[in-house]
Amino acid sequence: MSNTARKHTALPKAQILIEALPWLTRHHGKTVVIKFGGNAMIDDDLKAAFAQDVVFLRHAGIKPVVVHGGGPQINRALDQAGLVSEFKAGLRVTTPEAMDVVRMVLAGQVQRELVGLLNQHGPFAVGMTGEDAHTITATKHQPVIEGERVDIGRVGEITAIETGAIEALLEDGRIPVISSIARSQDDGHVYNVNADTAAAALAAALGAETLMVLTDVEGLYEDWPNSDEVISRLTASQLEKLLPDLSSGMVPKMEGCLHAVRNGVTTARVIDGRVQHSILLEIFTDEGIGTMVVPDAQGAQNDARGAAQSDARGAQNDQGEK
């Protein structure tokens, strides 16, 4: 094989890198909040790929912040403790006994494993919980079900975010890994906070460029279960109209995306965590692989830009016909 031929075999790699260039430029120096959950948390290959993606972002000059839940691990630990797992309004009913298990699993197991995976690539990750440095403060959350407020135990509703500790870690080149538990100023109890909600609140408070939510589906389906067509992009107002008809599991994720883009985050994305390197595919390729939510203003700008481009093309065609 000639030297020229050998060089040509590397062209696809070069093309991939060039395709990533505008995205690297756009996101350089920006904060990206990633909610880690679903099958990506329990499959060893997916966990390893996730850690590689996050470290890649850090080396590319992006500031990743990881927020995690631990549903599968919590379910298993509760079963072992003889405690029943129950969900209402898409949220885990959390008794004081269950809260002890949740706290132990999130901060003592899931977080430590994730920090370890990230730190295989260098001294980057630092684990913390929402309790640390008052990062997340919560009050007791009582969802409304069929018109009535329901007590679901130690489940927290976020009342305040303090980003100082996270910003200090980011400034030092670290990757914060945050467990979604918080302490209440009202009663001093520790509360279980939905990780999707926590990630969205942190993204807004940090002024993040992007919120990314890993899940176990391809994205937001247009007409589930009648169709598996994924909506690739929609505005905040379009999403708001869809919320009442979404499945309970998707509601916290999409409400989080809506909160994020309406509070300063440029884009919020729901992506399939079952796909290896899904984060890199979503951020650094033209196609993307999930559902992206944008603010209404951005959607209007893009519509106007598209209309202007269409008018320009039409004018060119008219001139050609003359």
N, C-alpha and C positions, 0 to 999 in steps of 0.2 A: 504493500500500500504506500502511495506517495505521501509526502508531507502535506501537500495540498488537500488530499482526500482526508487525511487524519484531522486536519483543521476543520474541514466541512462537517465532520460528524459532531463537532461541538456547537454548531450553529443553533440548534434548537435551544440549548442552554442559554446561549447569548440572547436569543429572541425573548426567552422568558424573563431574563434580567432586564432587558430594555422595556418590556411591557410593564414591569414593576416600577420603572423609574418615576413616572409622574405620581404614582401612589406613594412612593417613598418620599418624594418631595413634598407632597401635600400633607403627609402625616408626621414628618420629621419634627421632633420637639414637642409633639402633641401628646396628650394623655388619652389612653384607651382603657376603658373599664370593661373587663371580661367576666361575665358570670359563668362559672364552671359548674356543670351539673349533668344529670342524665347518665346515659351509658358511658359517656366519656370518663366518668368517675370510677367505673368498675371494670372496664376492659383494660388490661395492662398495656396493650399496643396503643390504644387511644390515649391513655394517660401519658405515655412516653412521647407520643406525637404532640400532644398539647403542650407539654413542657418545652419541647424543642421550638414550637411556634412562638411561645411567650418569650423565650430567650432570644430568638431571632429578632422579634420586635425590639427588644432592648438594645441589641447590637445595631439595629437599623436606625437608632436615634429616637425611637418612640418610647413613651413612658407607660408601660402596662401596669395596671392594677387588677389583681384577681380577687373576686368575691366568690365564695363557694357556699353551697348548702351541703347536704349529705343524706338525701332521702333514703336511698337503698341501704346505706350503712346504719342509719338510725332505725329503719324498720327491723333490720336484723338484730340490732342490739336490744330493741324493745321486746322482740319475740323471746330472746334469750333471758330477758329479765321478767318474762311473764306479764308484760304490759301490752294492752291492746292498742293497735294503731287505728285511729279514726280521723276522718277528714270531714270538714264542713266548710262550704263556700270555697273549696279549693285549698284550705289551710288545715294544718295538722292540729287537732285538739291536743293541748299540751298541759297535762296535770303537773303539779310540782315534782312528783316522782319521775314523770317522763322528761321534765326539763333537766333534771340532773343527768339523765342519759344523753339527751341532746347535746348538752354542754360538753360532756365528756367525749362524745363521738366527734363533734365538730372541731373542738380545740385540741383534743388529745390524740385523735386518730387521723381524720381526713386532712386537716391542715398540716400535720407533721409529715404525712406521706407526700403531699403536694410540694411542700417546702423542700423535702429531700430530693424529689425528682428534678426540681428546678436547679437545685444547688449541685447536682451532678455536673452541670455545665459551668459552674463558677460560683463565687460567693455573692449571689444576687438576692435570693428570696429571704424575706423576713416575715414570720407569721405573727399575726395579731388578731384580736377579736374586736367587735364593736364596743366592748367594754373598755378597752385600753384607751387611755387619754381622752375619755368621753367621746370617742369617735362617733358612735351612734347612741343616741338617747331615745328611749321609747316609753310609751305609756300603754296600758292595757287596751288591746284591740277587741272590740265586740262587733262582729259583722252583723249586718241586717239580713235575715233570712225569712222570706215570706212576710215581710213587714215588721218583724220583731228582732230586737237585738238579742244575740245569743252569746252566752259565755263559753268561750273555747279555751279557757285557762291561760297559761303563760305564753300567750301569743302577743307580740308587741306591734304597736303602730308607731312609726318613726316620728319623733317630734323635733329632733335637732341633729345636725351633723357638724362635727368639728374636724376639719381636714388637716390641722397642723401637723400631726404625727405622720400622716401619709405623705404630705408635701415634703417634709424633711427627709423621709426615706427616698422619695423620688429624686430629690436634689442630690442625694448621695449616690445615685445610680442603682438603688435597690429596687426590688420588685415586691411591693406589699401584697401579702396573701391574707385575706380578711375573712374570718368566720362570722356568719350572719347572726350573732347574738348581741344583745344590748342590755344595758341596765336602765332602770326607770328612776327618775328623780322623784316621782310621786311616792313610791313605796319601797324603793331600794331593791326590788326583786330583779332577777335576771330574766329576760324575755327572749323567746324564740322569734326571730324576725324572718319573714320570707326572703330568701336570698335574691330573687328577682327584684323585689321591691327595694332591698338594701342596695343592690348594684345600681339601680336607676337613681336612687337618692344620692349616692356617692358620686355618680357620673355628673349629675347636675351641680352638686356642690363643688366639685373639682373643676368645673368648666371643661369637661372632657370633649374631645373631638368626636369620639364614637363610644357608644355602648354596644357591646356584643353579648348576646344571650345564647349559650349553647343549649340545645334541646334534643329531643329524640325523634323529631320529625324534620322534613325538608325545609319547612318554613310555614308561613300562614297559608292555608289552603283557601282557594277561591270559593268553593262550594262543597265543603266536606259534609257528609261522606259521599255525596253524589259525584264528586270529581276530585282527583288528586293533583289538579293544576295549582301550582304555587304562585302566589302573588309576589312578583319580584320587587315591586316598589309601590308605596302608597303614602299619602300625606297624613298628617295628624288628624285632620277632620274626617278623612275617609276611614281611618282606623277607628275613630270614635263611634262612627255609625255601625261598625261591624261588632263592636265589643259585646252588646247584649246577646248576640247569637253564638258566641264562641264557647268551646268546651271549657269546663271549670279549670282544667290544667293549664290551658293557654291564657286564661284571663290575667293572672298576675304578671306573666311575661309581657303581654301586649299592653297592659296598663302601665307597666314599667317603661316600656318603649315610648308610650304616649307622654308620660310624665317627663322623661328625659328630653325629648325634642321640644317640649313646650317650656322647658326651663334651661335653654341655652346649649344643649348638646346638638351638634350638627347633624348626626345621623344615629339611628338606633337600628340594630340588625338582629334578627333571629336566624340562627344558622344551625345546620345539622351536625351535631357533635359526634355522630356515628361515622362521619367521614374523616379519615386521617388528614391532618393539616388543613382542616376546614377554615381556621382563622386566616392563614396565609392566602388560601384560595379566595376568601371573601374580600380581604383588604387589598391584595396586590394583583388581582386579575380583572380584566374588563367585564367578564361574565358574572362573577359572583356566584354564590350557591344558595342564598337564602332569601329572606324578605327584609327589605330596607324601608325604614320609616323616616320621613323627612318632615321638617316644619312646613306649615302651610305656605309661608312666604317663599321658601325654596322651591316648592312645587309650582307656585305661580311663576317664579322667575324662569324655571325650566320650560314651562308651557309657553311663556312669552318668547323665550329663545327659540323653541321649536317652531313656533308660528312664524317668527322672523326668518328663520332658515328656510321654511317652506315657501314664504313669500319670495325670498331671494331666488330659490330654485325655479319658482313659477315665472318670475321676471326673465330669468335666463332662457327658459324654454320659449317664452313669448318672443324674445329677440331672435332666437334660433329659427322660429317659424316665419318671421318676417324675412 
